[in-house]
Amino acid sequence: VGRNWAGTISFSSASGTVAGLSNVGGLVGQSADSITDSNASGSVSGTEKVGGLVGYALGNADISNSHAIGAVTGGGSYVGGLVGYNSGQIISNSYASGVVTGLNYVGGLAGMSNNGSFDSSYATGNVMGSGDRIGGLIGGTAGGGVTVINSSATGDVTGSTMVGGLIGFLGFNSIIISNHASGAVNGQYDVGGLIGKNWKATITDSYASGDVNGFWYVGGLVGSNNYGTVDASYAIGSASGTINFVGGLVGYNLKSHIANSYASGAVLGGGDHVGGLAGASSINSVIENSYATGGVTGSSLSTGGLVGTNGGLISSSYWDT
C-alpha cells in the first residue's frame, strides 16, 4: 500500500523488495490509520522516511502486534527498522530485526518519534548512521513527551553524534521506564550505552550492558545528561573516550540528578574529566545513593573513582573496586 489514509490494516503481510524516494515502507509507505497483526519481510530502501513496515506514520496510525525483518536503507533522514517517522503514534508489542542504515535519525525500530509511545517492543538489528541521532531502538525524539516502557535493543550501534544503545537523542518531557540495551555503541560525541544525549527527560529502572566507545561525552548509560534525571538505573559495560568527559554511568552530568544508580564497568579516558560513575557533575547537580565499582584510568588530574570533576552535591555515594 502506497498511502493508507483512512483504512485499518490487519492480519496482512508483504514480502517483496521495496524501493522509492520518500515515505517508503515494506507494507505501507504512509499510513494515517491503525495497523495490527501485520508484517513485512522484504528489504526496503529510499531517501527519507523509510521503514521496514511503515515509512511515515501519522494521524491514527497506531501499530500493534506487528513486525518487520528486512534490511532498511535510507540515503537521508528518518530511517527505522519498523517505522521511519513516527508522528505521535502508539507502537506496542512490535519488533524489527533487520539491519538499518541511514544518515540522521536512524533507529532499529523507529528513526524518529515526535511525541508518541513505545510499549513492550524491541529491535535486534545492528544500526549504522553516518550523522546524528542514531539509536538501537529509536534514533531520536522531537516535540517531547515520548514514553518508552518495557522495551529493548540488542544490536550494535554506530554513528557520529548523539549515539545510544537504545535512543540517540531523548528530548524534553520524555520518560523511559524499564528498558535495556545490550549492543556495543560506537560514536564520536554524546555516546551512551542506553542514551546518547538526554535533554530534560527522565530515565528510570533501566540499564545498559554493552561496551561504549567515543571521543567526547561518553557514558556507560548516558553520554550527556542535561537537566535530566537518572534513577534506579545502571551500566555494566566499559566506557572509553579518547578526549574528555568519560564516565561509567554518565559522561557529563549537567545540572541533573543521579539517584539510586551504579556503574560497574571499566572506564578509560584520554583527556580530562574521567570518573567511575560520572566524568563530571556540574554546579546545581546532585548525585545520591549511587556508586561505582569499575577500575578507572585517566591521563589528567581530573580523574576520580566516583566523579572526575565535581561542582555539585554528592551524598551517600561511593567508589569501591
N, C-alpha and C positions, 0 to 999 in steps of 0.2 A: 504494500500500500504506500503510495507516494505521500498522500495527505489524508489523515483521518480527522475530519473536522467536527463531527457530531455523532459518531457511532462507536459503540462499545465493541472491543475486540476481546474474544475469549477462546480458549482451547484451540489456538491457531499456531502454525509454525511456518518457518521458511528455511530453506537450506542452500540456496544459491548464492553465488558471489554477487555483491552489490557495489557499484562504483558510481560516484557522482561528484558534485561540487559542494553545495551547502544543503543542510537538512537531509542527511543521508543515514538511513538505518537499515539493519538487517531484516527487520519486519515492517517497520513504518518509518518513513522519512520525517514527517511532522505529525504529531498527534495532540489533539485537544480534548480527547475523551479517554476513558479508562481502558487499561489493558490488563487482563488477568489470565493466569494459567496458560501462558504462551511462551514461545521460544524461537530463537534463530541460531543457526549453526554455521552459516557461511561467513567468509571473510568480507569485511566492509572497508571501503576506502573513499576518501573525499578530501575537501579542503577544510571546512569548519562545520561545527555542529554535526559531528559524526559519531554514531553509536552502534554498538553491536546489535541492539534491539530497536532503539528509537534514536533518531538524530536530535530532534528538538521536541521536548515535552512541555506543554503549556495548558492553560485552562484547567480542565477536569481530568487531565491525563495521569491519574494515579496509576502506579504499576505494582501488581502483587502476584506472588507465586509464579514468577516468570524468570527466564534466564537467557543468556547468550554465551556461546562457547567459541565463536570465531575470532580471529585476529582482527584488530581495528587499527586503521592507519589514517591519520589526518595530516595534511600539509600545513595546517594553520592551528587555530584555537578551538577549544571546546570539543575534546575528543574523549570518549568514555567507553569502557567495555560493555556497558549496558545502555547508558544514555549519554549523549554528547552534552546537551544543555538542558538542565532541569530547572524550570521556571516556577518553583514553589510547590511542586507536587510531592505526594507521599509515595515512597518506594519501600515496600515491605516484603519480607520472605522471598527475596530475589537474589540472583547472583550472576557473576560473569567470570569466565575462566580464560579468556583469550589474552594474548599479548597485546598491549596498547601502546601506540607510538604517535607522538604529535609534537606541537610546538609549545603553546601555552595552555593552561587549564586542561591538563591531561590526567585522567584518573582511571583506576582499574574498574570501577563501577560507573562513576559519573565524572565527566570532565569539569563541569561547573554546576553549582546549585545556588540559585537565587531564592533564598528562603527555602521552605520545604522541610521534609523529614525523611530519615532513613531508619528502618527498624528491622532487626534480625535479618540483615543482608550481608553479603560478603563478596570479595573478589580474590582470585587466586593467581591471576596472570601477572607477569612482570610488566612494569610500566616505565616507559622511557620518554622524556620530553627534553627538547633542546633549549627551552626557555624557562619561564617561571610558573609557579603554582602547579606542582606535579605531586600526585599522591597515590598511594596504593589503593585507596577506596574512592576518594574524591580529590580532584585536582585543587579546587579552591571554592570558597563560598563568596557570595556577594549579597548585599542588602541586609545581611544579618539575620538572626532568627532561625538558623538551621539547627535542627536537632538530630543527633545520631545516637542510637541506642542499640546495644547488643549486636554490634556489627564488627567486622574484621577484614583485614587484608593480610595475605601471606606472601605475595610476590615481592621480588626485589624492585626497588625504585631508584631511578637515576634521572637527575635533572640539573638545572643550574641554580636558580634562586627560589626559595620557599618550596622546599622538597621535604615531604613527610611520608613515613611508612603507611599512615592512614590518610592524612589530609595535608596538602601542601600549605594552604593558607586558610586559617579558621577565623572568620570575621565576627564583628560586633554582635553581641547578644546571643551568640550560638552556644549550644550546650552539648557536651559529649559525655555520655554515661555508659559505663560497662562495655568498653570497646578494647580491641587489641590489634597490634600489628607485629608480624614476626619476620618480615623480609629485611635484607640488608638495604641501607639507604646511603646513596652517594650523591653529593651535590657540591655547591660552592658556598653559598651564603644562605643563612636561615635553614639549617638542615637538622631534622629531628626524627627519632625513631618512630614517633607517633604523629607529631605535628611539626611542620617546618616553622611557621610563624603563627603565633596566637595573638590576636588583636581583640582585647576586651571580651573574651569568651571564657567559659568555664569548662574545665576538664575534670571529671570525677570518676573514680573507680575504674581506671583504665591502665593499660600497660603496653610496653614495647619490649621485644626481646632480640631484635636484630642489631647488628653492628652498624654504627653510623660514622661516616667519613665526610669531611668537608673542609672549607677554608676558614670561614668566619661565622660566628654564632652557630655552634654545633652542640646539640644536646642529645643524650640517650633517649629522652622522651620528647622534649620541645627544644627547637633551636633557639628561638627568642620568644619570651613570654612578656607581652606588652600590655600592661594594665589588665592582666587576666588572673585567673585562679587555677591552680593545680591542687587537687585534693584527693587523698586516698589513692594515689597512683604510683607507679614505679617503672623503672627501666633496669634491665639486666644485661643488655648488650654493651659492648665497648663504645666509647666516643673518642674520635680522633680528629683534631683540627690542626691545619698547618699554620694558621695565623692566630687570631685572638678569640676570646670568649668561647671556651670549651668546658662543658660540664657533664657529669654523669647523668643528671636528670634534665637540667636546663642550661643552655649556653649562656644566655643573658636574661636576668630577671628584672625587668624594667617597671618599677612602681607596681609590682604584682605580689601575689600571695601564694606561697607554697606551704601546704599543711599535710601532716599525716602521710608523708610520701618518702620514698627512698630510691637509691641507686646502688647497684652492686657491681657494675662493670668497670673495667679498667679505663682510665682517662689519660689521654696523651695530647698535649698541646705544644705547638711550636712557637707560640708567642706569649702575649700577656693574658691574664685573667683565666686561669685554669683551676677548676675545682672538682672534687669528687661528687658533689651534689649540684652546685651551680658555679659556672665560670665567674660570674659577677652578679651581685644583687645591689640594685641602686638605692638611693635615698627614697624613703616612703615605701619601701618593700618590706615584706615580712616572710620569714622562714620559721616555722614552728613545728615541733613534734616530728621532725624528719631526720634522716640520717643517710650516710654513705659508707660503703664497706670496700669499695674497689681501690686498687692502687692508683696513685696519681703521679704523673710525670710531666713536668713543665720546664721551660727554659728561662724563666724570669723569676723575679722576687714575688710577683703576684700569683703564686701558686699555693693552693691550700687544700688540705684533706677534705674539708667540707665546702668552703667557698674560696675562690681565688681572691676576689676583691669585694669587700662589703661596705655598703653605705647605709644599710637599713637595720631592721631589728631581726636578731636571731634568738630564738627561745626554745629550750628543751630539745636541742638537736645535737648531733654528734657525728664524728667520723671515727671508725674503728675497723682496721683491716685484720 
